[in-house]
Amino acid sequence: MKVLVINCGSSSLKYQVIDSETEHVLAKGLCERIGIDGVLTYQPAGQDKIKYEAAMPAHRQAVELVLKQLTNPENGILKSIDEIDAVGHRMVHGGEKFACSTLLTDEVLKTVESCNDLAPLHNPPTLVGVAACRELLPTTPMVGVFDTAFHQTMPPEAYIYGLPYEYYEKYAVRRYGFHGTSHKYVSLRAAEILGKKPEDLKIVVCHLGNGSSISAVDGGKCVDTSMGLTPLEGLVMGTRSGDIDPTCIEFIAHKENLSLEQVMDIINKKSGVLGISGVSSDFRDLDEAAKAGNKRADLALRVFAHSVVKYIGSFIAVMNGVDAIVFTAGIGENDDIIRSRIIEHFDYLDTTLDQKANKMHGEERIISTPDSKVKVICIPTNEELAICRDTVEIVTKKMVEDTVKDVLSNN
């Protein structure tokens, strides 16, 4: 199958075309500044990027431009859009409704829309992107792959907040977790690398980027995760505060004469390592500043690492043990200093970093010494491939079901 993978943001659209048999990326790109002036980037496999300005008043026009580029006689990778066998959409929030990826029907889309208040910045543009694809590819099956789905295996004691239970019953206020597609892909890949079955392993997955989350994966299933109702809870991040005393919001609002919305904007967009350092949310900038003697930049890095250590330790306790700690995403894959700062706290696990292996950036590799009891692994995440795999599985299952129905009806 040739699968078009779509990831919609409020003013952007990432895309890849993947051959599911070889799992090779045939082409990828990005539509930016949708609704403003529009910029399209396109890169066929093995070729240079092509970038040009193009009017994109809405996501529909962005999808249309992507399809035209993919079928362009000069550098397209498809002769016709009919070669697209399925479309996989990254869906951020499925609430409690979706514990796995699913075929996007009218009924399913209505259910996703009912979760919009849980992810007001993410779900609406995703639904707009789905509508655009359905309009331009009306006979092509489409699958929704939910960031929250992998975490739906958490037990109630892990996802229920210490609030009046009626808020859970009425409004579904609970821990959901995010980056689930990445956590699932990385935990399964870790099992393959270790040559073991997922059900035989206890893994802590550290998805560390500008947005960061950690999950406890026991026997192939998520049993706890750091993000909560929204992606704000958990670790200190690039611009997000992570865990804070809720009273901080009221206290700051009164002291600074700010509204609730203004304080929420601060803890989402002006906090984290950016707020602590006053330098940047980019960890490369913080590393340089810290090396140059900037004490707040160094503090921001230490605070971040400390928050990761706390969650790893707590999740080891939740699972009553650990076989592997896995790092992924931009920081997890590329920042050897952060990895060292974190793992140096876990001498009691009888694990030691191989400093030479740890110096690598963006490569799949075991970075602990061979004699380490708990393995430390770096695995580049591949959410697009994970979405492709789920899409193929769902579409293939539907095709088999339809064939069986046809055979039974003819008999």
N, C-alpha and C positions, 0 to 999 in steps of 0.2 A: 504493500500500500504506500501511496504518497500522501503524507499527512501534513496539512498546514496547521501549525501551532500559532495561536494568537494570544497575546498578553496585552490587554488594553489598560491604559491609565487615563486620567482625566483629559490630558492633552497629548497623549502619546499612544503608539501602537507598535509593539515589538512583534516580529514574526520570523518563523523558520519553516522551511519545507524539508521534511525528513523522509527518507526512504526507509520504511519500517523493516524491510528484510535485511538490509545491510546496516541500518541505524546510522547511515551517513547523512550529514546535513548537505542538502543540495543547494540551498540558498538561504540567506538570512538578511535581516535588515531592521530598520526602524523608521517610523513616521513620527516626527516631532512637530510641536507647535500647531497641533490641530486646533482649528477655531481661531488661529491668529494669522499666520502667513503660510505655514506648511513647509517642512523640509523632509525629503525622503532619502534614506540611505539604503542601498541595495548591494549585496555582495554574493555573487555566485561562487560555489565551491572552487577554491584554487585560483580565484581571480581577485583583482583589486576592487576596492569599494567604489561604488558610483554614488555620488551625492548631488542632489539638485533641489531647487525650490519648486514647489508646486502647490497650487491652491487646495486647501483642505478645510473647507468651512465646517465639516463635521466628520465623524468617524466613517460614515458611509463612503464619502469621497476618498478617505484614506484607504479603506479596503479596496475600493475600485482601482485606485492607483497601484496598489500592491499587486493585484491580479493582472493588471495591464503590464506591469514590469516583469512579472513572472512568465508571461507569454509573449514578451517582446521578441520579434524575429531575430534581432541582433544579438542580444545577450540573455534572453529568457531561458529558463530551464524546463519549460513546459510548452508543448505545441498548442495545447488548449486547456482551459480551466477544467474541462471534463476529466483531466488526468488527476485532479485532486480527489482522492477517494474518501477523505474524511477531514473534518476540522476539529482540533482540540483547543478548547478555550480554558485559560487559567481563570478560575473563579475564586475570589478571595474568601467570601463568607457564605457558608451553607447552613449556618445555625446548627440545630440538632437534627435537621431534616435529612442531611446527606452524610452518611458514614463511608461513602465510596463514590467514585466517579460515576456519572450517569448520562444517558442519552438526553439531549436537550429537546424536550417536547414543550408544547404550549403550557401544559400543566406544570411541568418542572420549572419553567421560566417564571411563572406566576409565584411559585413557592420561593424561588430565589429572590424575587422582587420583595416578598414579604420580609426578607432579612435585611433590606436596605438600611433600616435604622441602626443595625448593628455594625454596618460598614458604609457609612454615607459617602465617604470619599472614594471607595473602590468599587462597590457593587454596581452603582448606576452606570458608569462608563463602560463596565464590562458588558452589561445588558445591552447598551447601545451598540457595542461592537458585535455582539451576537446577532442582533437584529439586522445590522448591515450585512453580515455574512449570509444570513438566511435569505435576505432579499436578493443578493447577487449570486448565491449558490443554492437555489431553492430545493434541489434534489439531493444535495450532499449531506450525509449524516453528520451531526455535530454532537460533541461530547463536552460536558463540563467537568473539569478536574478541580476540586476544591482544596484550598489551602488548609481549611479546618478539618477535612475529612479524616486524615491520618490520626488525629488526636481524639477522635470520637470513641476510641477504645479505653480512654481513661475511666477509672472507677469513680463513683460519685464523691468519695472522700477527697479526690484530687481536683474535682472541678467545681464543687459547691463552695460558694463564699460564705463567710460568717455574717451573713445579713439575714433579715427576716425572710423565711422561706417563701413567702408569698411573692417576693420580687422575682424569684426564679420561676414560680408557677405562672405569674402574670406576664412577665416581660422576658423570660429566658435569660436573666442575668446570671452568668456563670463564667467559668474559665473555658475558653475555646481553643486557644493556641493558634499559631500561624506558621508559615514556612513548612507546612506539612508535606508538600510534594518533595521538597528538598530533604527533610528528615527521613522520609520513607526511602527515597532513592539512595541516600548515603548509608543508612543502616543496612539495607539489603546488600549494597556493594561491599560494605565492611565484612559481612558474613562470607561473601565470595572470596575476598582477599585472604581471609583467615582459614578458608577451606572448611567452614562449618555451616550447619543449618541455622537460619535465623532464630528458630525456636530454642536453640541451645545456647544462646548468647544474651548477655546483659551489656547494653551499649549506652553510653552517654554521647549524644550527638551535639556538637557545639557549632551552630550556624552563626558565624560571627561576621557581621558586615556593618554598614551604616545603621541597619536595623538588625538586631541580634536576638537569637532565641536558643534555648537549650532544651533538649528532651531526653527523657529516660525511656529507653526502648528495651523492654524485657520480653524475650521470646518472640521478637518480631513485632510486638505491639507497643504502642505508646501508653505508658502508665502515668506520666506526668510531663508537664512542659512549663516553660517560664512565662510566656505571654498569656494574656488573660482574655477578658471580654473584648479587648482591643489590643493592637500591637504596642501599646504604651507600657504595659506592665512588664516587669521582669528585670533584665539586665540594664545597666547604664549603657546608652547607645550613642550614636553620632550626635543627634539633637534631641533625643527623648530622655526624660529623666529616669525611666525605669521605676522600680519600687521606691515610693516615698510615703511618709505618714500622710494620709488624706487631709489631715488638719492643715498641712502646709498650704493647701490651695486657699482655704478660708483665711489663714493668717496673712498670706501675701496679698490677697485681694483687699483686705482691710488696710494693711500698711501702705500699699501702693495706690489705693483707691482705684482698683481695677475691677472689671466685671468678671464673672465666671468664665465667659468665652475668652477674654483676654489672657487670663491665667492659664487656661487650657492650651492656648496658642503658645504660650511661653514654655510650658512643660513638654509640648510636642515638638516645637521647632527651634527653641533657643536654649535648650538645656543639654543634658548629656555631657559628653566630653567637650563639646563646643562651649557650653555654659561654664564648665569648670575651668577650662583653659583660657577662654577669651581669645583663642587663636584660630581654631578650625575644627570642623567635624571630621576632617580627613586625617586618618591615623599616620599617613606619611608625613604630613605637615607637623603633626605632634611629635613624631620621632625626631625630626630635624630640630624643632624648637627645644625639645628636652635635651638633646645632645649639645645645643648651643647654650644651655644653662637656664632655660625658662622653667622655673620651678612649678608654675601652674600647669604647664603642658605635661611635665613629668608626673604631677599629681593626678591629672586626668587619666593618664595611662595606668597608673597604679590603682586608681579607683575602679576603672573598667576591669582590669585583671582580677581585682579582689571580688567584684560582683560575679565574675565567671567562676572563680574558685568556690564561692559560697554555693552556687547552684549545682556545680558538679558534685561537691561533697554531699549536699542534701539529697541529690538524686541517687547517689551510691547508697545512701541510707535507705531511701525508698525501695530500691531494688534488692537491698541486703547483699550487695556485692557488685562487682563490675568486671567485665572481661576486656573491654576496649573503650578508650576515649577517642572520639573522632572529631577532627577539625575540618570545617568546610566554609564556603562563601569567601568574599573578598579578603577579609582580615584573617580568617582561619586558614585560608589556603596560602597566604602570601607573607604574613608577618611572623617571622621566626622568633623575634624578640618577645612578642606577646605570648606565643606558644610556650617559650621558655619560662616566662614569668608565671604562667599558670601551672605548668607541670611541676615546677620546683617545689610546689606546696604538697605534692603527693608522694613523698618518699615512703610513707607508710604503706603504699600500695605495691612496693617492690617494683617500681618502674623507673627507668632512667632514659632520658632522651639521648639518642645518637646525635651529637652536635653537628656532625658533618651532614647527616641525612636531613636534619632539621633546617639547614641553611637553604634547602631547595625552596623554590617558590612555584606554586600553581601546578605541582606534579602529584600524581597518586603514588603514595609511598608510606610504608611503615617507618616511623621516625623514632621509635624507641629501640633500645638495644635488644639483640636477640635473646638475652637472658631475662628480659623484663617479663614479670608475671602478667601485668596488665599492659596490653598493647596500646600504643598511641599511633594513630593513623591520620594521614592527611589525604582527603578525597575531594577533588574538585566537584562541586555539585553540578547537576545537569537536569534542571527542572523541565526544560523543553523535551528532552528525551523521555523523562518520566511521564510527561503529559502525552507524548506520542504513544508510548507503550500502553497506557491506560485507554487511550482512544481506540487503538487497534483491538484491544481485548473486548471493549464494550461493543464496538461495531461488528466484530466477527461473531460475537455471541448473538447479536440481533439478527445477523444474516442466517445463522444456523437455525435460530428459532423460526424465522420467516419461512425457510426452506421446509422445515418439519411441518409447519402449518399448511403449506401448499400441498405437500404430499398427502397429508391426512385429509384435506378437503377434497382432493382429486379422487381419493379412494372412497 
